[in-house]
Amino acid sequence: MVDYPFDHRFEKLHIVYDGVNGQLPNLDLMNTVVSIASGQMGIPCTLQKMWDHNDSYEHRLKTMLRGMLNQGLGHAVGPHSSFIPYHVDALTLQPFGDGWQDEMAMGRVIESTTRSLNNLLEHLHQSFFFYLLMQSNRFVSIGTYLPSAMLVAGSFTIMAIFLWIKSGSATSEATKKPLVFVKEGDSKALVPPEITEVQERELFLPISVVGMSYVLGLVPLYIFNHLHHEVLLLFSSLSAVC
């Protein structure tokens, strides 16, 4: 898509790539546009409204965080966003600034990009669909940030099991039993006996529940990957009505 709102010459090319619900176009498409625009035509490219990206650590981090925010919000950021859910990889090209590039240069970028995609033997097949862009020529692949996300998700399970075991320490104050004298170091106190007693907690049940929830999460994934496309269209229409 081309968003060319003015009639004067432009300086740089702003590439908008975020799709609906955090979906992204294939990285090959992005690399092709950047390679043609900046490499062949000499048009600098920028992302996420970073108009003066100087390739510093601060600007890379800011670009990546803006991309993560747009993915998290999941809203459309350009006319191309409506095509990505239908497996049509698309971008929006927005020229900005006041330079010496004209509409002829924009046309050459579009033509060269179309020709490059037509010449691919395996059309957008071996590249990434999950990535975080720090600059037009730098990205973070899913293999880099996915382990940290899995560790964060696993910490929830570990903390839940820890709290389950910790809950074995009875803290009920509604008791008729006499207080127990407890001494720890130089400190002495009278406490209810339930505080000093620890109830045994079975781990098989909670671990089984967590494991089964993970296994059941694979069921809808398997079903949707093996259903006929007509059934999927029926589910999509029903969800739209609801």
Secondary structure, 3 states (H helix, E strand, C coil): CECCCCCCCEEEEEEECCCHHHCCCCHHHHHHHHHHHHHHCCCCEEECCCCCCCCCHHHHHHHHHHHHHHHHHCCCCCHHHHCHHHCCCCCEEEEEEEEEECHHHHHHHHHHHHHHHHCCCCCCCCCCCCEEEEECCEEEEHHHHHHHHHHHHHHHHHHHHHHHHHCCECCCCCCCCCCEEEEECCEEEEECHHHHCECCCCCHHHHHHHHHHHHHCHHHHHHHHHCCHHHHHHHHHHHHHC
